[in-house]
């Protein structure tokens, strides 16, 4: 079976978007026609004027999204298409998360969701395009603003803002299950990618050590962004927001902060500044201790993920369509960085040397 909205059709359409240029032109013309047929009130523009698209361009390709910028009726919009095997569910989950956060003014406002793929052959979501800048350097004022934003997010009772939409509760067992899948995948590829036996054994041993970590059971979950990094922070002169909420869920606050520390590589001073600002707003006596354990878990998880991505990109059917930045060499470089980080944390013995090709 083929046709608009089916899996076969969606895969064909996403390949066109990945290729860009003339290949994507027809798909985006269908999108433009559909967008201009919407009720102007849906996207919060003047209802007395018809929607007219003036600008439309591809922003870029991420790991799991193709993003487009569009300007209509003087207002900028973000269009997100999913690259996953279940694109409808993927965009719908992020859209519902943004709906949950709408009253907080810390994330893009969601406007429209087309989950079925029938309108243009692909599911998509339309959201606010936040015009600001991504911080190149983490100044003291930036770190304090970020700590306040995250602390206030974690303070919110999910039930008070329809947090039931956030059906994904990230439990300790789930976290370890996901990491285990990555370890199994990497070990499976050992011979194919010349994974040294010492590294193979070190990965398996590190995972066993992680399983014995003391994570205080299951603390009361908070609303979690799930992937806080510099690239997901957008700032203006007097404001800060977070973007890319596809991993939003309910989990331990330490899990969220650990992602920031691992991905942003804070100095000891920056780390202490963030924690002191955060804990001044949201009291959590055991968070620093839980954080140390979650940092180990997230550093190890990130290393395995980078190896997985390196192998996956090499074997991708549509590798020639992927952006050049998604190269095996880049993911290997990042995996090596996390490997050294795991050494510093005591998860991997100092004697084990990196030797993955």
C-alpha positions as CSV (number, residue, x, y, z in Angstrom):
1,X,0.0,0.0,0.0
2,X,1.3,3.4,-0.9
3,X,-0.1,6.9,-0.8
4,X,-0.2,10.1,1.3
5,X,0.5,9.3,5.0
6,X,1.7,5.7,4.6
7,X,5.1,4.6,5.8
8,X,6.4,4.1,2.3
9,X,5.2,7.5,1.2
10,X,6.6,9.2,4.3
11,X,10.0,7.6,3.8
12,X,10.1,8.9,0.2
13,X,9.1,12.4,1.3
14,X,11.6,12.6,4.1
15,X,14.4,11.6,1.6
16,X,13.3,14.5,-0.6
17,X,13.6,16.9,2.3
18,X,17.0,15.5,3.3
19,X,18.3,15.9,-0.3
20,X,17.0,19.5,-0.3
21,X,16.9,21.7,-3.4
22,X,14.6,20.8,-6.2
23,X,13.8,17.4,-4.6
24,X,12.2,19.1,-1.6
25,X,10.6,21.9,-3.6
26,X,7.4,20.0,-4.5
27,X,6.9,18.8,-0.9
28,X,7.3,22.3,0.5
29,X,4.9,23.7,-2.1
30,X,2.3,21.3,-0.8
31,X,3.1,22.4,2.7
32,X,2.8,26.1,1.7
33,X,-0.6,25.5,0.1
34,X,-1.8,23.6,3.2
35,X,-0.4,26.3,5.6
36,X,-2.1,29.1,3.7
37,X,-5.4,27.2,3.9
38,X,-5.4,27.3,7.7
39,X,-7.6,29.5,9.8
40,X,-5.3,32.5,10.7
41,X,-6.4,32.3,14.3
42,X,-4.6,28.9,14.6
43,X,-1.2,30.6,14.1
44,X,-2.3,33.8,15.9
45,X,-2.1,36.3,13.1
46,X,-4.7,38.9,12.1
47,X,-7.9,36.9,11.4
48,X,-9.1,39.4,8.9
49,X,-6.2,38.8,6.5
50,X,-5.6,35.5,4.6
51,X,-2.3,33.7,5.4
52,X,0.4,34.4,2.9
53,X,3.9,32.8,3.1
54,X,6.7,35.3,2.1
55,X,9.8,33.3,3.0
56,X,10.5,29.6,3.4
57,X,13.9,28.0,3.8
58,X,15.5,24.9,5.3
59,X,17.3,25.7,8.6
60,X,19.2,22.4,8.7
61,X,19.1,18.7,9.5
62,X,19.5,17.5,13.1
63,X,19.9,14.0,14.4
64,X,16.1,13.4,14.4
65,X,14.6,16.4,12.6
66,X,14.6,18.4,9.4
67,X,13.7,22.0,10.4
68,X,12.4,24.8,8.2
69,X,12.0,28.5,8.8
70,X,9.0,30.2,7.4
71,X,7.7,33.8,7.6
72,X,4.0,34.5,7.0
73,X,2.0,37.7,7.7
74,X,5.1,39.3,9.2
75,X,5.5,36.4,11.7
76,X,8.3,33.8,11.9
77,X,7.5,30.1,12.3
78,X,9.4,26.8,12.8
79,X,8.4,23.7,10.9
80,X,9.6,20.4,12.3
81,X,9.6,17.1,10.4
82,X,10.8,13.9,12.2
83,X,13.5,11.5,10.9
84,X,12.4,8.7,13.2
85,X,10.7,5.4,12.3
86,X,7.5,6.7,13.9
87,X,7.4,10.4,12.8
88,X,3.7,11.0,13.7
89,X,4.2,9.9,17.3
90,X,7.5,11.7,17.5
91,X,6.3,15.2,16.5
92,X,3.0,14.7,18.5
93,X,5.0,14.0,21.7
94,X,7.0,17.1,21.4
95,X,4.0,19.2,20.4
96,X,2.1,18.0,23.5
97,X,5.1,18.8,25.7
98,X,5.1,22.3,24.3
99,X,1.4,22.6,24.9
100,X,2.1,21.7,28.6
101,X,4.7,24.4,28.9
102,X,2.9,27.1,27.0
103,X,1.9,29.1,30.1
104,X,5.5,29.2,31.4
105,X,6.9,31.2,28.5
106,X,10.2,29.3,28.5
107,X,9.7,27.3,25.3
108,X,8.5,27.8,21.7
109,X,4.7,28.2,21.5
110,X,3.1,25.3,19.5
111,X,0.5,26.3,16.9
112,X,-0.4,23.3,14.8
113,X,0.1,19.5,14.6
114,X,-0.5,17.3,11.5
115,X,0.1,13.8,12.9
116,X,-1.4,11.6,10.1
117,X,0.8,12.8,7.2
118,X,-2.1,12.9,4.9
119,X,-2.0,16.7,4.3
120,X,1.4,16.7,2.5
121,X,2.7,13.1,2.8
122,X,4.6,13.8,6.1
123,X,3.6,14.5,9.7
124,X,4.8,17.9,11.0
125,X,4.4,20.5,13.7
126,X,4.3,24.3,13.4
127,X,5.7,26.2,16.3
128,X,7.0,29.7,17.2
129,X,10.4,30.5,15.8
130,X,12.3,32.1,18.6
131,X,14.5,34.9,17.3
132,X,17.5,35.3,19.5
133,X,21.1,33.9,19.8
134,X,22.7,30.8,21.1
135,X,25.3,31.6,23.8
136,X,28.8,31.0,22.5
137,X,30.3,31.4,25.9
138,X,28.8,30.7,29.3
139,X,29.3,33.9,31.2
140,X,28.4,34.2,34.9
141,X,25.2,36.0,34.2
142,X,24.2,33.3,31.6
143,X,24.9,30.5,34.0
144,X,22.8,32.2,36.7
145,X,19.9,32.8,34.4
146,X,20.0,29.2,33.2
147,X,20.1,27.9,36.8
148,X,17.1,30.0,37.7
149,X,15.1,28.9,34.6
150,X,15.8,25.2,35.3
151,X,15.2,25.5,39.0
152,X,11.8,27.2,38.4
153,X,10.9,24.5,35.8
154,X,11.7,21.8,38.3
155,X,9.7,23.5,41.1
156,X,6.5,23.2,39.1
157,X,3.9,20.6,40.0
158,X,3.2,18.7,36.8
159,X,-0.4,18.4,37.7
160,X,-0.8,22.1,37.9
161,X,-0.1,22.6,34.2
162,X,-1.7,19.5,32.7
163,X,1.5,17.5,33.2
164,X,-0.5,14.3,32.4
165,X,0.3,15.0,28.8
166,X,3.9,14.1,29.7
167,X,3.2,10.4,29.7
168,X,6.9,9.6,29.5
169,X,8.2,9.0,33.0
170,X,12.0,8.3,32.8
171,X,12.6,5.8,35.6
172,X,15.9,4.4,36.8
173,X,15.0,1.0,35.2
174,X,14.2,2.7,31.9
175,X,17.5,4.6,31.9
176,X,19.5,1.4,32.4
177,X,17.5,-0.5,29.8
178,X,18.3,2.1,27.2
179,X,22.0,2.2,28.1
180,X,22.1,-1.6,28.0
181,X,20.7,-1.6,24.5
182,X,23.5,0.7,23.4
183,X,26.1,-1.4,25.0
184,X,24.8,-4.6,23.4
185,X,24.8,-2.8,20.0
186,X,28.3,-1.6,20.3
187,X,29.6,-5.0,21.5
188,X,27.8,-6.7,18.6
189,X,29.7,-4.5,16.2
190,X,33.0,-5.2,17.9
191,X,34.7,-7.1,15.2
192,X,33.2,-5.1,12.3
193,X,34.6,-1.9,13.6
194,X,37.8,-3.2,15.2
195,X,36.8,-2.6,18.8
196,X,39.7,-3.5,20.9
197,X,39.0,-6.3,23.4
198,X,40.2,-4.2,26.3
199,X,37.7,-1.5,25.4
200,X,35.0,-4.1,24.9
201,X,35.7,-5.5,28.4
202,X,35.9,-2.0,29.9
203,X,32.5,-1.1,28.5
204,X,30.9,-4.2,30.0
205,X,32.6,-3.7,33.3
206,X,31.6,0.0,33.4
207,X,28.0,-0.9,32.8
208,X,28.1,-3.4,35.8
209,X,29.6,-0.7,38.0
210,X,26.8,1.8,36.9
211,X,24.1,-0.8,37.9
212,X,25.4,-0.6,41.5
213,X,25.1,3.2,41.7
214,X,23.1,4.5,44.6
215,X,20.4,6.7,43.0
216,X,18.1,7.1,46.0
217,X,15.4,5.0,44.5
218,X,12.8,7.1,42.7
219,X,12.6,10.8,44.0
220,X,9.5,12.7,43.1
221,X,9.8,13.4,39.4
222,X,10.0,16.9,38.0
223,X,9.4,18.2,34.5
224,X,12.6,17.6,32.7
225,X,13.9,19.0,29.3
226,X,16.1,15.9,29.0
227,X,18.8,17.3,26.8
228,X,19.9,20.7,28.1
229,X,23.0,21.9,26.1
230,X,24.2,25.2,24.8
231,X,22.8,24.5,21.4
232,X,19.3,24.2,23.0
233,X,19.5,27.6,24.7
234,X,18.2,30.8,22.9
235,X,18.7,34.2,24.5
236,X,17.7,37.8,24.0
237,X,18.7,41.0,25.9
238,X,16.5,40.2,28.9
239,X,15.2,36.7,28.3
240,X,16.2,33.0,27.9
241,X,14.3,30.1,26.5
242,X,15.0,26.4,25.8
243,X,14.3,24.8,22.5
244,X,14.2,21.2,21.2
245,X,11.9,19.6,23.7
246,X,11.6,16.2,22.0
247,X,13.0,14.4,25.2
248,X,10.7,16.2,27.7
249,X,9.5,13.9,30.4
250,X,9.1,13.4,34.2
251,X,12.2,12.3,36.0
252,X,14.7,13.0,38.7
253,X,16.0,16.6,38.7
254,X,19.5,15.4,38.9
255,X,19.1,13.6,35.6
256,X,18.3,16.9,33.9
257,X,21.2,18.8,35.5
258,X,23.6,16.0,34.7
259,X,22.9,16.4,31.0
260,X,23.8,20.0,31.2
261,X,27.1,19.4,33.0
262,X,28.1,16.6,30.7
263,X,27.2,18.3,27.4
264,X,28.4,21.8,28.4
265,X,31.6,20.8,30.2
266,X,31.3,23.4,33.0
267,X,34.5,24.3,34.9
268,X,34.4,23.7,38.7
269,X,33.6,27.4,39.2
270,X,30.7,27.3,36.7
271,X,29.4,24.1,38.2
272,X,29.4,25.5,41.7
273,X,27.8,28.8,40.5
274,X,25.0,26.9,38.8
275,X,24.3,24.6,41.8
276,X,24.4,27.4,44.4
277,X,21.9,29.5,42.2
278,X,19.7,26.5,41.6
279,X,19.6,25.3,45.2
280,X,18.8,28.8,46.4
281,X,15.6,28.6,44.4
282,X,14.7,24.9,44.6
283,X,15.8,23.2,47.9
284,X,17.0,19.6,47.3
285,X,19.6,18.5,49.9
286,X,20.5,15.2,48.2
287,X,20.7,16.6,44.6
288,X,24.5,17.2,44.6
289,X,25.1,13.5,45.6
290,X,22.6,12.2,43.1
291,X,24.1,14.4,40.5
292,X,27.5,12.8,40.8
293,X,26.0,9.4,40.1
294,X,23.8,10.6,37.2
295,X,26.8,12.3,35.6
296,X,28.6,9.0,35.4
297,X,25.5,7.4,33.9
298,X,25.0,10.2,31.3
299,X,28.7,10.4,30.4
300,X,28.8,6.6,29.7
301,X,25.4,6.7,27.9
302,X,26.7,9.6,25.7
303,X,29.8,7.7,24.8
304,X,27.9,4.6,23.8
305,X,25.4,6.8,21.9
306,X,28.2,8.4,19.9
307,X,29.6,5.0,19.0
308,X,26.2,3.8,17.9
309,X,25.7,6.9,15.8
310,X,29.1,6.5,14.2
311,X,28.3,2.9,13.2
312,X,24.7,3.8,12.2
313,X,25.7,6.6,9.9
314,X,28.3,4.4,8.2
315,X,25.6,1.9,7.4
316,X,22.8,4.3,6.6
317,X,20.9,3.6,3.3
318,X,20.6,7.3,2.7
319,X,24.0,8.3,3.9
320,X,24.6,10.5,0.9
321,X,21.6,12.6,1.9
322,X,22.7,13.3,5.4
323,X,24.4,16.6,6.2
324,X,28.2,16.5,6.1
325,X,28.4,17.3,9.9
326,X,26.8,13.9,10.6
327,X,30.0,12.1,9.9
328,X,31.4,8.9,11.6
329,X,34.6,10.8,12.3
330,X,32.7,13.5,14.3
331,X,30.8,10.9,16.3
332,X,34.0,9.0,17.0
333,X,35.7,12.2,18.2
334,X,32.9,12.8,20.6
335,X,32.9,9.2,21.7
336,X,36.6,9.5,22.5
337,X,36.0,12.7,24.5
338,X,33.3,10.9,26.6
339,X,35.6,7.9,26.9
340,X,38.3,10.1,28.6
341,X,35.6,11.7,30.8
342,X,34.5,8.2,31.9
343,X,38.2,7.5,32.8
344,X,38.3,10.7,35.0
345,X,35.1,9.5,36.7
346,X,36.7,6.1,37.5
347,X,34.3,4.1,35.3
348,X,37.1,3.0,32.9
349,X,40.6,2.0,34.0
350,X,43.4,4.4,33.1
351,X,45.4,1.6,31.4
352,X,42.7,1.1,28.7
353,X,43.6,3.1,25.6
354,X,41.2,4.3,23.0
355,X,41.6,2.2,19.8
356,X,38.4,2.3,17.8
357,X,38.5,2.9,14.1
